Amino acid sequence: MRSTQVAIIGAGPSGLLLSQLLARNGIDSVVLEARSRDHVQARIRAGLLEWSTVELLEEAGVAARMQREGLMHGGFDLAFGGGHHRIDLRGHTGRSVMIYGQTELQRDLVAARESSGAPLLWQVSEVALKGFDSQAAVVGYRHEGETCELRCDFIAGCDGFHGVSRAAVPAGRLALYERVYPFGWLGLLADVPPLHEELVYARHERGFALCSMRSRQRSRYYVQVPTQDQVADWPDERFWDELARRLPEPYAARLVRGPSLEKSIAPLRSFVAEPMQFGRLFLVGDAAHIVPPTGAKGLNLAAADVRVLARGLIEYYRSRRTALLDEYSARALGRVWKAIRFSFWFTSLVHRTEDPFTQRLQQAELEYLARSPAASRAMAENYVGLNFD
């Protein structure tokens, strides 16, 4: 039987970031991932990092390429009613956000882990978490045809919404909260210059649209679609035409079109599982919570979980004190629910609804944001990420 201090289930950004922070503090870990390296590396995900996430990546020693290639944004545009209003993030909060694709971040984290020589096992199957409510946590798994067991002090479940970590918790010990939205986002990735130097969130009577980017030459665009739509329903020409219709004329006129590199439809949901700790098992990121992509909180919430958990583990191995580990769930959930609230509000503000009453409320709220420095400041504060307690 193999032994380590921390078993990390999942080699996405949260699992690898945690492993990197632990390694820099002399704490051993083994990372187990069900998928192949190529599959995980190819996933198209978020591209906006809160400043606290940027600082955590710097602390982990994996920020060099991000600092060279990432795009710093000090604001974003809200387009509605044929015009637009800029939310001045830097002016209201003194902070910015970083545009750096999760695909690139994943590459950086994998490279750091592999260069260290620390264990990172791909295509692991039959993962079973045992004894996390006792003094002898064990992870069973199969790798390269061999049945293995890993004894550990703690287990970090960083394996996403469909992973084994949350499923290992007896059902009666979890409280689940969920809101499923009646629409999705159709996303298109293309090697074309971005529409605007900053992100543009557009509310239109035909539906929501978002104009984002991954670099100065690669753009990521989204349009709101019904949940029953399929990617095959949306050839490139239809997508570009629909996106242009949902943008104010000055934006639509400078939209550069090109062949899609990737298209996908993402359903929208809010989900929280409480608590996030069960003895020696800690749920991290999407294993415990999901937010709509409006406002880009998903990856940043996972990084916030990692920050709290890493500090608890570091304290434990330095002094054997468990105070921070014991507070993990409460501290993480305090931030999670604030982000859930903001994402729900922002999603409700900019997406098309059939209800005329809600439509008028959306218009009134957007006009209030455009005219009230206090309202814009509150939005900016939530968008860049709330301070840690």
Contacts in CASP RR format, 6 or more apart in sequence:
PFRMAT RR
TARGET T0000
AUTHOR 0000-0000-0000
METHOD contacts of the structure
MODEL  1
MRSTQVAIIGAGPSGLLLSQLLARNGIDSVVLEARSRDHVQARIRAGLLE
WSTVELLEEAGVAARMQREGLMHGGFDLAFGGGHHRIDLRGHTGRSVMIY
GQTELQRDLVAARESSGAPLLWQVSEVALKGFDSQAAVVGYRHEGETCEL
RCDFIAGCDGFHGVSRAAVPAGRLALYERVYPFGWLGLLADVPPLHEELV
YARHERGFALCSMRSRQRSRYYVQVPTQDQVADWPDERFWDELARRLPEP
YAARLVRGPSLEKSIAPLRSFVAEPMQFGRLFLVGDAAHIVPPTGAKGLN
LAAADVRVLARGLIEYYRSRRTALLDEYSARALGRVWKAIRFSFWFTSLV
HRTEDPFTQRLQQAELEYLARSPAASRAMAENYVGLNFD
1 138 0 8 1.000
1 149 0 8 1.000
1 150 0 8 1.000
1 151 0 8 1.000
2 30 0 8 1.000
2 148 0 8 1.000
2 149 0 8 1.000
2 150 0 8 1.000
2 151 0 8 1.000
3 150 0 8 1.000
3 151 0 8 1.000
3 152 0 8 1.000
4 28 0 8 1.000
4 29 0 8 1.000
4 30 0 8 1.000
4 119 0 8 1.000
4 150 0 8 1.000
4 151 0 8 1.000
4 152 0 8 1.000
5 22 0 8 1.000
5 27 0 8 1.000
5 28 0 8 1.000
5 29 0 8 1.000
5 152 0 8 1.000
5 153 0 8 1.000
5 154 0 8 1.000
5 317 0 8 1.000
6 18 0 8 1.000
6 19 0 8 1.000
6 22 0 8 1.000
6 27 0 8 1.000
6 28 0 8 1.000
6 29 0 8 1.000
6 30 0 8 1.000
6 152 0 8 1.000
6 153 0 8 1.000
6 154 0 8 1.000
6 155 0 8 1.000
6 156 0 8 1.000
6 313 0 8 1.000
7 29 0 8 1.000
7 30 0 8 1.000
7 32 0 8 1.000
7 137 0 8 1.000
7 139 0 8 1.000
7 150 0 8 1.000
7 152 0 8 1.000
7 154 0 8 1.000
7 155 0 8 1.000
7 156 0 8 1.000
8 15 0 8 1.000
8 18 0 8 1.000
8 19 0 8 1.000
8 29 0 8 1.000
8 30 0 8 1.000
8 31 0 8 1.000
8 32 0 8 1.000
8 155 0 8 1.000
8 156 0 8 1.000
8 157 0 8 1.000
8 158 0 8 1.000
9 32 0 8 1.000
9 127 0 8 1.000
9 129 0 8 1.000
9 139 0 8 1.000
9 155 0 8 1.000
9 156 0 8 1.000
9 157 0 8 1.000
9 158 0 8 1.000
9 159 0 8 1.000
9 163 0 8 1.000
9 164 0 8 1.000
9 165 0 8 1.000
10 31 0 8 1.000
10 32 0 8 1.000
10 33 0 8 1.000
10 34 0 8 1.000
10 157 0 8 1.000
10 158 0 8 1.000
10 159 0 8 1.000
10 160 0 8 1.000
11 31 0 8 1.000
11 32 0 8 1.000
11 33 0 8 1.000
11 35 0 8 1.000
11 40 0 8 1.000
11 110 0 8 1.000
11 113 0 8 1.000
11 120 0 8 1.000
11 122 0 8 1.000
12 33 0 8 1.000
12 40 0 8 1.000
12 106 0 8 1.000
12 109 0 8 1.000
12 158 0 8 1.000
13 102 0 8 1.000
13 105 0 8 1.000
13 106 0 8 1.000
13 109 0 8 1.000
13 299 0 8 1.000
13 302 0 8 1.000
13 303 0 8 1.000
14 158 0 8 1.000
14 284 0 8 1.000
14 285 0 8 1.000
14 302 0 8 1.000
14 303 0 8 1.000
14 305 0 8 1.000
14 306 0 8 1.000
15 31 0 8 1.000
15 156 0 8 1.000
15 158 0 8 1.000
15 284 0 8 1.000
15 306 0 8 1.000
16 31 0 8 1.000
16 106 0 8 1.000
16 109 0 8 1.000
16 110 0 8 1.000
16 112 0 8 1.000
16 113 0 8 1.000
16 120 0 8 1.000
17 56 0 8 1.000
17 57 0 8 1.000
17 60 0 8 1.000
17 62 0 8 1.000
17 109 0 8 1.000
17 303 0 8 1.000
17 306 0 8 1.000
18 29 0 8 1.000
18 156 0 8 1.000
18 158 0 8 1.000
18 284 0 8 1.000
18 306 0 8 1.000
18 309 0 8 1.000
18 310 0 8 1.000
19 29 0 8 1.000
19 31 0 8 1.000
19 113 0 8 1.000
19 118 0 8 1.000
19 120 0 8 1.000
20 60 0 8 1.000
20 61 0 8 1.000
20 62 0 8 1.000
20 109 0 8 1.000
20 112 0 8 1.000
20 113 0 8 1.000
21 56 0 8 1.000
21 59 0 8 1.000
21 60 0 8 1.000
21 306 0 8 1.000
21 310 0 8 1.000
21 314 0 8 1.000
22 28 0 8 1.000
22 29 0 8 1.000
22 310 0 8 1.000
22 313 0 8 1.000
22 314 0 8 1.000
23 29 0 8 1.000
23 116 0 8 1.000
23 118 0 8 1.000
24 59 0 8 1.000
24 60 0 8 1.000
24 61 0 8 1.000
25 310 0 8 1.000
25 314 0 8 1.000
25 317 0 8 1.000
26 317 0 8 1.000
27 313 0 8 1.000
27 314 0 8 1.000
27 317 0 8 1.000
28 118 0 8 1.000
29 118 0 8 1.000
29 119 0 8 1.000
30 118 0 8 1.000
30 119 0 8 1.000
30 121 0 8 1.000
30 150 0 8 1.000
30 152 0 8 1.000
31 113 0 8 1.000
31 118 0 8 1.000
31 119 0 8 1.000
31 120 0 8 1.000
31 121 0 8 1.000
32 121 0 8 1.000
32 124 0 8 1.000
32 127 0 8 1.000
32 139 0 8 1.000
32 141 0 8 1.000
32 143 0 8 1.000
32 150 0 8 1.000
33 40 0 8 1.000
33 120 0 8 1.000
33 121 0 8 1.000
33 122 0 8 1.000
33 123 0 8 1.000
33 124 0 8 1.000
34 123 0 8 1.000
34 124 0 8 1.000
34 125 0 8 1.000
34 127 0 8 1.000
34 159 0 8 1.000
34 163 0 8 1.000
35 122 0 8 1.000
35 123 0 8 1.000
36 122 0 8 1.000
36 123 0 8 1.000
37 110 0 8 1.000
37 122 0 8 1.000
40 106 0 8 1.000
40 122 0 8 1.000
41 103 0 8 1.000
41 106 0 8 1.000
41 107 0 8 1.000
41 110 0 8 1.000
42 103 0 8 1.000
43 102 0 8 1.000
43 103 0 8 1.000
43 106 0 8 1.000
44 102 0 8 1.000
44 103 0 8 1.000
44 189 0 8 1.000
44 220 0 8 1.000
44 262 0 8 1.000
44 264 0 8 1.000
45 101 0 8 1.000
45 102 0 8 1.000
45 103 0 8 1.000
45 299 0 8 1.000
46 101 0 8 1.000
46 102 0 8 1.000
46 293 0 8 1.000
46 296 0 8 1.000
46 298 0 8 1.000
46 299 0 8 1.000
47 99 0 8 1.000
47 100 0 8 1.000
47 101 0 8 1.000
47 102 0 8 1.000
47 212 0 8 1.000
47 214 0 8 1.000
47 220 0 8 1.000
47 296 0 8 1.000
47 299 0 8 1.000
48 73 0 8 1.000
48 97 0 8 1.000
48 98 0 8 1.000
48 99 0 8 1.000
48 199 0 8 1.000
48 212 0 8 1.000
48 295 0 8 1.000
48 296 0 8 1.000
48 300 0 8 1.000
49 57 0 8 1.000
49 66 0 8 1.000
49 97 0 8 1.000
49 98 0 8 1.000
49 99 0 8 1.000
49 100 0 8 1.000
49 105 0 8 1.000
49 299 0 8 1.000
49 300 0 8 1.000
49 303 0 8 1.000
50 97 0 8 1.000
50 300 0 8 1.000
50 303 0 8 1.000
50 384 0 8 1.000
50 385 0 8 1.000
51 95 0 8 1.000
51 96 0 8 1.000
51 97 0 8 1.000
51 98 0 8 1.000
51 384 0 8 1.000
51 385 0 8 1.000
52 300 0 8 1.000
52 303 0 8 1.000
52 304 0 8 1.000
52 307 0 8 1.000
52 385 0 8 1.000
52 388 0 8 1.000
53 98 0 8 1.000
53 299 0 8 1.000
53 300 0 8 1.000
53 303 0 8 1.000
53 304 0 8 1.000
54 63 0 8 1.000
54 66 0 8 1.000
54 98 0 8 1.000
56 303 0 8 1.000
56 306 0 8 1.000
56 307 0 8 1.000
57 63 0 8 1.000
57 66 0 8 1.000
57 105 0 8 1.000
60 112 0 8 1.000
61 112 0 8 1.000
62 105 0 8 1.000
62 108 0 8 1.000
62 109 0 8 1.000
62 112 0 8 1.000
65 104 0 8 1.000
65 108 0 8 1.000
66 98 0 8 1.000
66 100 0 8 1.000
66 104 0 8 1.000
66 105 0 8 1.000
66 108 0 8 1.000
69 100 0 8 1.000
69 104 0 8 1.000
69 215 0 8 1.000
70 98 0 8 1.000
70 99 0 8 1.000
70 100 0 8 1.000
70 215 0 8 1.000
71 98 0 8 1.000
71 99 0 8 1.000
71 100 0 8 1.000
71 213 0 8 1.000
71 215 0 8 1.000
71 216 0 8 1.000
72 96 0 8 1.000
72 97 0 8 1.000
72 98 0 8 1.000
72 99 0 8 1.000
73 89 0 8 1.000
73 96 0 8 1.000
73 97 0 8 1.000
73 98 0 8 1.000
73 99 0 8 1.000
73 198 0 8 1.000
73 199 0 8 1.000
74 88 0 8 1.000
74 89 0 8 1.000
74 90 0 8 1.000
74 91 0 8 1.000
74 96 0 8 1.000
74 97 0 8 1.000
74 198 0 8 1.000
75 86 0 8 1.000
75 87 0 8 1.000
75 88 0 8 1.000
75 89 0 8 1.000
75 90 0 8 1.000
75 96 0 8 1.000
75 97 0 8 1.000
75 198 0 8 1.000
75 199 0 8 1.000
75 380 0 8 1.000
76 86 0 8 1.000
76 87 0 8 1.000
76 89 0 8 1.000
76 198 0 8 1.000
76 199 0 8 1.000
76 200 0 8 1.000
76 201 0 8 1.000
76 383 0 8 1.000
77 84 0 8 1.000
77 85 0 8 1.000
77 86 0 8 1.000
77 87 0 8 1.000
77 196 0 8 1.000
77 198 0 8 1.000
77 199 0 8 1.000
77 200 0 8 1.000
77 201 0 8 1.000
78 84 0 8 1.000
78 85 0 8 1.000
78 86 0 8 1.000
78 87 0 8 1.000
78 201 0 8 1.000
78 202 0 8 1.000
78 203 0 8 1.000
78 350 0 8 1.000
78 366 0 8 1.000
78 369 0 8 1.000
78 370 0 8 1.000
79 200 0 8 1.000
79 201 0 8 1.000
79 202 0 8 1.000
79 203 0 8 1.000
79 204 0 8 1.000
79 247 0 8 1.000
79 248 0 8 1.000
79 251 0 8 1.000
80 202 0 8 1.000
80 203 0 8 1.000
80 204 0 8 1.000
80 350 0 8 1.000
80 363 0 8 1.000
80 366 0 8 1.000
81 203 0 8 1.000
81 248 0 8 1.000
81 363 0 8 1.000
82 248 0 8 1.000
82 249 0 8 1.000
83 248 0 8 1.000
84 200 0 8 1.000
84 248 0 8 1.000
84 251 0 8 1.000
85 366 0 8 1.000
85 369 0 8 1.000
85 370 0 8 1.000
85 376 0 8 1.000
86 198 0 8 1.000
87 369 0 8 1.000
87 376 0 8 1.000
87 379 0 8 1.000
87 380 0 8 1.000
87 383 0 8 1.000
88 376 0 8 1.000
88 380 0 8 1.000
89 95 0 8 1.000
89 96 0 8 1.000
89 97 0 8 1.000
89 380 0 8 1.000
89 383 0 8 1.000
89 384 0 8 1.000
90 96 0 8 1.000
91 380 0 8 1.000
92 373 0 8 1.000
92 376 0 8 1.000
92 377 0 8 1.000
92 380 0 8 1.000
92 381 0 8 1.000
93 377 0 8 1.000
93 380 0 8 1.000
93 381 0 8 1.000
93 384 0 8 1.000
95 384 0 8 1.000
95 385 0 8 1.000
96 384 0 8 1.000
97 296 0 8 1.000
97 383 0 8 1.000
97 384 0 8 1.000
99 199 0 8 1.000
99 212 0 8 1.000
99 213 0 8 1.000
99 214 0 8 1.000
101 214 0 8 1.000
102 299 0 8 1.000
103 214 0 8 1.000
104 214 0 8 1.000
110 120 0 8 1.000
113 120 0 8 1.000
114 120 0 8 1.000
121 141 0 8 1.000
121 143 0 8 1.000
123 143 0 8 1.000
124 141 0 8 1.000
124 142 0 8 1.000
124 143 0 8 1.000
125 141 0 8 1.000
125 142 0 8 1.000
125 143 0 8 1.000
126 140 0 8 1.000
126 141 0 8 1.000
126 142 0 8 1.000
126 147 0 8 1.000
127 139 0 8 1.000
127 140 0 8 1.000
127 141 0 8 1.000
127 164 0 8 1.000
128 139 0 8 1.000
128 140 0 8 1.000
128 141 0 8 1.000
128 164 0 8 1.000
128 168 0 8 1.000
129 137 0 8 1.000
129 138 0 8 1.000
129 139 0 8 1.000
129 140 0 8 1.000
129 155 0 8 1.000
129 164 0 8 1.000
129 165 0 8 1.000
129 168 0 8 1.000
129 281 0 8 1.000
130 137 0 8 1.000
130 138 0 8 1.000
130 139 0 8 1.000
130 140 0 8 1.000
131 137 0 8 1.000
131 138 0 8 1.000
131 280 0 8 1.000
132 155 0 8 1.000
132 168 0 8 1.000
132 278 0 8 1.000
132 279 0 8 1.000
132 280 0 8 1.000
132 281 0 8 1.000
133 278 0 8 1.000
133 279 0 8 1.000
133 280 0 8 1.000
134 280 0 8 1.000
136 151 0 8 1.000
137 151 0 8 1.000
137 152 0 8 1.000
137 153 0 8 1.000
137 154 0 8 1.000
137 155 0 8 1.000
137 280 0 8 1.000
137 281 0 8 1.000
138 149 0 8 1.000
138 150 0 8 1.000
138 151 0 8 1.000
138 152 0 8 1.000
139 149 0 8 1.000
139 150 0 8 1.000
139 152 0 8 1.000
139 155 0 8 1.000
140 147 0 8 1.000
140 148 0 8 1.000
140 149 0 8 1.000
140 150 0 8 1.000
141 147 0 8 1.000
141 148 0 8 1.000
141 149 0 8 1.000
141 150 0 8 1.000
142 148 0 8 1.000
152 280 0 8 1.000
153 280 0 8 1.000
154 280 0 8 1.000
154 281 0 8 1.000
154 282 0 8 1.000
154 313 0 8 1.000
155 165 0 8 1.000
155 280 0 8 1.000
155 281 0 8 1.000
155 282 0 8 1.000
156 282 0 8 1.000
156 284 0 8 1.000
156 309 0 8 1.000
157 165 0 8 1.000
157 166 0 8 1.000
157 281 0 8 1.000
157 282 0 8 1.000
157 283 0 8 1.000
157 284 0 8 1.000
157 287 0 8 1.000
158 165 0 8 1.000
158 284 0 8 1.000
158 285 0 8 1.000
158 287 0 8 1.000
158 302 0 8 1.000
159 165 0 8 1.000
159 287 0 8 1.000
160 166 0 8 1.000
160 285 0 8 1.000
160 286 0 8 1.000
160 287 0 8 1.000
161 271 0 8 1.000
161 286 0 8 1.000
161 287 0 8 1.000
161 290 0 8 1.000
163 287 0 8 1.000
165 281 0 8 1.000
165 283 0 8 1.000
165 287 0 8 1.000
166 174 0 8 1.000
166 273 0 8 1.000
166 283 0 8 1.000
166 287 0 8 1.000
166 288 0 8 1.000
168 281 0 8 1.000
169 278 0 8 1.000
169 281 0 8 1.000
169 283 0 8 1.000
173 278 0 8 1.000
174 273 0 8 1.000
174 274 0 8 1.000
175 273 0 8 1.000
175 274 0 8 1.000
176 271 0 8 1.000
176 272 0 8 1.000
176 273 0 8 1.000
177 270 0 8 1.000
177 271 0 8 1.000
177 272 0 8 1.000
177 273 0 8 1.000
177 274 0 8 1.000
178 269 0 8 1.000
178 270 0 8 1.000
178 271 0 8 1.000
178 272 0 8 1.000
179 269 0 8 1.000
179 270 0 8 1.000
179 271 0 8 1.000
179 344 0 8 1.000
180 267 0 8 1.000
180 268 0 8 1.000
180 269 0 8 1.000
181 267 0 8 1.000
181 268 0 8 1.000
181 269 0 8 1.000
181 270 0 8 1.000
181 292 0 8 1.000
181 347 0 8 1.000
181 351 0 8 1.000
182 226 0 8 1.000
182 227 0 8 1.000
183 224 0 8 1.000
183 225 0 8 1.000
183 226 0 8 1.000
183 227 0 8 1.000
183 268 0 8 1.000
183 351 0 8 1.000
183 352 0 8 1.000
184 224 0 8 1.000
184 225 0 8 1.000
184 226 0 8 1.000
184 227 0 8 1.000
184 265 0 8 1.000
184 266 0 8 1.000
184 267 0 8 1.000
184 268 0 8 1.000
185 210 0 8 1.000
185 222 0 8 1.000
185 223 0 8 1.000
185 224 0 8 1.000
185 225 0 8 1.000
185 265 0 8 1.000
185 266 0 8 1.000
185 268 0 8 1.000
185 293 0 8 1.000
186 222 0 8 1.000
186 223 0 8 1.000
186 224 0 8 1.000
186 225 0 8 1.000
186 229 0 8 1.000
186 231 0 8 1.000
186 234 0 8 1.000
186 239 0 8 1.000
186 263 0 8 1.000
186 264 0 8 1.000
186 265 0 8 1.000
187 220 0 8 1.000
187 221 0 8 1.000
187 222 0 8 1.000
187 223 0 8 1.000
187 263 0 8 1.000
187 264 0 8 1.000
187 265 0 8 1.000
187 266 0 8 1.000
188 220 0 8 1.000
188 221 0 8 1.000
188 222 0 8 1.000
188 236 0 8 1.000
188 239 0 8 1.000
188 260 0 8 1.000
188 262 0 8 1.000
188 263 0 8 1.000
189 214 0 8 1.000
189 218 0 8 1.000
189 219 0 8 1.000
189 220 0 8 1.000
189 260 0 8 1.000
189 261 0 8 1.000
189 262 0 8 1.000
189 263 0 8 1.000
190 218 0 8 1.000
190 219 0 8 1.000
190 221 0 8 1.000
190 257 0 8 1.000
190 258 0 8 1.000
190 259 0 8 1.000
190 260 0 8 1.000
190 261 0 8 1.000
191 217 0 8 1.000
191 218 0 8 1.000
191 219 0 8 1.000
191 258 0 8 1.000
191 261 0 8 1.000
192 217 0 8 1.000
192 218 0 8 1.000
192 219 0 8 1.000
192 256 0 8 1.000
192 257 0 8 1.000
192 258 0 8 1.000
193 216 0 8 1.000
193 217 0 8 1.000
193 219 0 8 1.000
193 256 0 8 1.000
194 211 0 8 1.000
194 212 0 8 1.000
194 213 0 8 1.000
194 216 0 8 1.000
194 219 0 8 1.000
195 211 0 8 1.000
195 219 0 8 1.000
195 221 0 8 1.000
195 247 0 8 1.000
195 251 0 8 1.000
195 254 0 8 1.000
195 255 0 8 1.000
195 256 0 8 1.000
196 211 0 8 1.000
196 251 0 8 1.000
199 210 0 8 1.000
199 211 0 8 1.000
199 212 0 8 1.000
199 213 0 8 1.000
200 209 0 8 1.000
200 210 0 8 1.000
200 211 0 8 1.000
200 247 0 8 1.000
200 251 0 8 1.000
201 208 0 8 1.000
201 209 0 8 1.000
201 210 0 8 1.000
201 294 0 8 1.000
201 350 0 8 1.000
202 208 0 8 1.000
202 209 0 8 1.000
202 210 0 8 1.000
202 211 0 8 1.000
202 246 0 8 1.000
202 247 0 8 1.000
202 248 0 8 1.000
202 251 0 8 1.000
202 350 0 8 1.000
203 349 0 8 1.000
203 350 0 8 1.000
203 351 0 8 1.000
203 352 0 8 1.000
203 362 0 8 1.000
203 366 0 8 1.000
204 245 0 8 1.000
204 246 0 8 1.000
204 247 0 8 1.000
204 352 0 8 1.000
205 352 0 8 1.000
206 242 0 8 1.000
206 245 0 8 1.000
206 246 0 8 1.000
206 352 0 8 1.000
207 223 0 8 1.000
207 224 0 8 1.000
207 246 0 8 1.000
207 351 0 8 1.000
207 352 0 8 1.000
208 222 0 8 1.000
208 223 0 8 1.000
208 224 0 8 1.000
208 246 0 8 1.000
208 350 0 8 1.000
208 351 0 8 1.000
208 352 0 8 1.000
209 221 0 8 1.000
209 222 0 8 1.000
209 223 0 8 1.000
209 224 0 8 1.000
209 243 0 8 1.000
209 246 0 8 1.000
209 247 0 8 1.000
210 221 0 8 1.000
210 222 0 8 1.000
211 219 0 8 1.000
211 221 0 8 1.000
211 243 0 8 1.000
211 247 0 8 1.000
211 251 0 8 1.000
212 219 0 8 1.000
212 220 0 8 1.000
212 221 0 8 1.000
212 222 0 8 1.000
213 219 0 8 1.000
213 220 0 8 1.000
214 220 0 8 1.000
219 256 0 8 1.000
221 239 0 8 1.000
221 243 0 8 1.000
222 293 0 8 1.000
223 239 0 8 1.000
223 242 0 8 1.000
223 243 0 8 1.000
223 246 0 8 1.000
224 351 0 8 1.000
224 352 0 8 1.000
225 234 0 8 1.000
225 265 0 8 1.000
227 267 0 8 1.000
229 265 0 8 1.000
230 265 0 8 1.000
231 263 0 8 1.000
231 264 0 8 1.000
231 265 0 8 1.000
234 263 0 8 1.000
236 257 0 8 1.000
236 258 0 8 1.000
236 259 0 8 1.000
236 260 0 8 1.000
236 263 0 8 1.000
239 260 0 8 1.000
239 263 0 8 1.000
240 255 0 8 1.000
240 257 0 8 1.000
240 258 0 8 1.000
243 255 0 8 1.000
244 252 0 8 1.000
244 255 0 8 1.000
245 252 0 8 1.000
247 255 0 8 1.000
266 293 0 8 1.000
268 292 0 8 1.000
268 293 0 8 1.000
268 294 0 8 1.000
268 347 0 8 1.000
269 290 0 8 1.000
269 292 0 8 1.000
270 290 0 8 1.000
270 291 0 8 1.000
270 292 0 8 1.000
270 340 0 8 1.000
270 343 0 8 1.000
270 344 0 8 1.000
271 289 0 8 1.000
271 290 0 8 1.000
272 288 0 8 1.000
272 289 0 8 1.000
272 333 0 8 1.000
272 336 0 8 1.000
272 337 0 8 1.000
272 340 0 8 1.000
273 283 0 8 1.000
273 287 0 8 1.000
273 288 0 8 1.000
273 289 0 8 1.000
274 329 0 8 1.000
274 333 0 8 1.000
275 329 0 8 1.000
275 330 0 8 1.000
275 333 0 8 1.000
276 282 0 8 1.000
276 283 0 8 1.000
276 284 0 8 1.000
276 288 0 8 1.000
276 305 0 8 1.000
276 328 0 8 1.000
276 329 0 8 1.000
276 332 0 8 1.000
276 333 0 8 1.000
277 283 0 8 1.000
277 325 0 8 1.000
277 328 0 8 1.000
277 329 0 8 1.000
282 309 0 8 1.000
282 328 0 8 1.000
284 302 0 8 1.000
284 305 0 8 1.000
284 306 0 8 1.000
284 309 0 8 1.000
285 298 0 8 1.000
285 301 0 8 1.000
285 302 0 8 1.000
285 305 0 8 1.000
286 298 0 8 1.000
286 302 0 8 1.000
288 305 0 8 1.000
288 332 0 8 1.000
288 336 0 8 1.000
289 301 0 8 1.000
289 336 0 8 1.000
289 340 0 8 1.000
290 298 0 8 1.000
291 297 0 8 1.000
291 298 0 8 1.000
291 301 0 8 1.000
291 339 0 8 1.000
291 340 0 8 1.000
291 343 0 8 1.000
292 343 0 8 1.000
292 344 0 8 1.000
292 346 0 8 1.000
292 347 0 8 1.000
294 343 0 8 1.000
294 346 0 8 1.000
294 347 0 8 1.000
294 350 0 8 1.000
294 351 0 8 1.000
295 342 0 8 1.000
295 343 0 8 1.000
295 346 0 8 1.000
295 383 0 8 1.000
297 339 0 8 1.000
297 342 0 8 1.000
297 343 0 8 1.000
298 339 0 8 1.000
300 339 0 8 1.000
300 385 0 8 1.000
301 335 0 8 1.000
301 336 0 8 1.000
301 339 0 8 1.000
304 332 0 8 1.000
304 335 0 8 1.000
304 388 0 8 1.000
305 332 0 8 1.000
307 388 0 8 1.000
308 324 0 8 1.000
308 328 0 8 1.000
308 331 0 8 1.000
308 332 0 8 1.000
309 325 0 8 1.000
309 328 0 8 1.000
309 332 0 8 1.000
311 324 0 8 1.000
312 324 0 8 1.000
312 325 0 8 1.000
312 328 0 8 1.000
313 325 0 8 1.000
315 321 0 8 1.000
315 323 0 8 1.000
315 324 0 8 1.000
315 325 0 8 1.000
316 322 0 8 1.000
316 324 0 8 1.000
316 325 0 8 1.000
331 389 0 8 1.000
335 386 0 8 1.000
335 388 0 8 1.000
338 382 0 8 1.000
338 386 0 8 1.000
339 382 0 8 1.000
342 382 0 8 1.000
342 383 0 8 1.000
348 358 0 8 1.000
348 362 0 8 1.000
349 362 0 8 1.000
349 365 0 8 1.000
349 366 0 8 1.000
350 362 0 8 1.000
353 359 0 8 1.000
353 362 0 8 1.000
368 375 0 8 1.000
369 375 0 8 1.000
369 376 0 8 1.000
369 379 0 8 1.000
370 376 0 8 1.000
END
